[in-house]
Amino acid sequence: MTSPYNPALLATDPPPVMEARRWIEGANFTPDRPLLNLSQAAPADPPPPEMLAAMARIVTDDPDAHLYGPVLGLPGLRARVASDWSAGYGGTVKAAQVAITSGCNQAFAAAVATLAGRGDDVILPTPFYFNHKMWLDMEGIGATLHETGPDLLPDAEAAAALIGPRTRAIVLVSPNNPGGVEYPAETLAAFRDLARARGLALIVDETYRDFDARDGAPHALFADPDWDDVLIQLYSFSKAYRLTGHRVGAIVASEARLAQVEKWLDTVTICPNGIGQRAALWGMEHLGDWLAGERAEILDRRAAMTEGFADLPGWELMGCGAYFGYAAHPFDDPSDMVCRMLVERAALLTLPGTMFGPRRDAGGSGRAEATLRIAFANADRTGLSEMFDRLRKLD
């Protein structure tokens, strides 16, 4: 009997964060040891009060915010991204090279739609961002996995050996989700050169660029006058301005590619969220100092993670940055069982490495079973200190 479901969708893993939430259903957490949710990489707080006030004015005073808008996004927001990117990266980005999307996941899906179809192939470094892998699986696009080194950095020379006749793109995420590592500018340039030489696209997801520990531009890709013949950059306003529920992201790419993106977006959402776009633009115009404070807080949490793991026997912090720490655990059980154990015995909810890479029985090296991700967007120094205390008490 023929299945009524798309077989590619059936074969795709379930959403990891939703799966992890099921681990805590029915669990009892005590007031003296409440659950520390370190699973989802998103701010838990609403936007700052001044932005909320601006959004209230948008709702009541801007009738256009409630109507269909341009498929590729609000012209003012596209222009502001282009201006800020040109200044910040030391290159030239035009408003016509920017499209606004309903979140960065949609930006990825739209970009891939312009590049690849069923039977084509995309290179993903591991550990990968699970939603990237899920989208490729659902679309019947192969994901060729490039295992990063012990430092979690990808290598262009090693990736070159993975390119086949149907490879269409290479995907990089920096600062990395889940690894936290920030890719050096020379690494990104090497991948740009590889992609250009082999006729591929280079997709660089910079969702967490606002929390990069480095001062100045993290790379010089936009300084290349011909950047748009190879580069597709993705971005999210969700993390910077706490607009996760309003779903506002961006694609920066060639005008020709965005003409194809427009077709895809028109059939999916028609246009991005009108209130969210206007809030993002208001944030870019008014919240520079506030965002600098948010970055400083995240960098302090990163320091707390580094300090804590240095004093935690048996554990190894492999990468840390943006919202993430990626760690090797000391237990004999695989990471998915370890994460369930951490819920039961320590009231800690984390995500296992098996959600970010293949298991050994699926061709993996074993690193997925040996590692887990800790997202500290919702845990300040006090929360992280509590986490380390609980980890030390485990047998």
Buried (B, 14 or more C-beta within 10 A) or exposed (E): EEEEEEEBEEEBEEEBBEBBBEBBEEEEEEEEEEBBBBBBBBBEEEBBEEBEEBBEEBEEEEEEBEEEBBBBBBEBBBBBBBBEBBEBBEBBBBBBBBBBBBBBBBBBBBBBBBBBEEEBBBBBBBBBBBBBBBBBBBBBBBBBBBBBEEEBBBBBEEBBEEBEEBBBBBBBBBBBBBBBBBBBBEBBBBBBBBBBEEEBBBBBBBBBBBBBBEEEBBBBBBEBEEBBEBBBBBBBBBBBBBBBEBBBBBBBBBEEBBEBBBEBBEEBBEBBBBBBBBBBBBBBEBBEEBBEEBBEEBBEBBBBBEBBBEEBEEBBBBBBBBBBBBBBBBBEEBBBBBBBBBBEEBBBBBBBBBBBBBBBEEEBEEBBBBBBBBBBBBBEBEBBBBBBEBBBEBE
